[in-house]
Amino acid sequence: MIYIDKSGINKKIEVAIVSSHRTIRFYLGSNTIFIVYLAKLYEIILALILALIPRHDKTHVIICIDNQTTIKAIENPRNSLGQHLVKNIIKFINLLRKKGLEIELH
């Protein structure tokens, strides 16, 4: 299971991805109205990268997201802000599925 969240302290956006084996923190930039939504998309990309790290016992990856709008954007892609990120997320998910992993976004 991978948990993701963003932090907006002192007008700076940072994302964190936490699994049972690793924690990744990534600074995105200053806090603007657009960067918050984009931060959620970057969180998912980083979580999927973390899921690519091979482990012999891993067959199922659950990514917990605290934003339904982001999940809906991935389930129903359309031309909108961050569309290039959504397309990359879908590519990552398909790659992981081809490697035999079941991927869930919640």
Secondary structure as GFF3:
##gff-version 3
##sequence-region A 1 106
A	DSSP	beta_strand	2	9	.	.	.	ID=ss1
A	DSSP	beta_strand	12	18	.	.	.	ID=ss2
A	DSSP	beta_strand	23	30	.	.	.	ID=ss3
A	DSSP	alpha_helix	33	52	.	.	.	ID=ss4
A	DSSP	beta_strand	60	64	.	.	.	ID=ss5
A	DSSP	alpha_helix	68	75	.	.	.	ID=ss6
A	DSSP	alpha_helix	83	98	.	.	.	ID=ss7
A	DSSP	beta_strand	102	105	.	.	.	ID=ss8
###
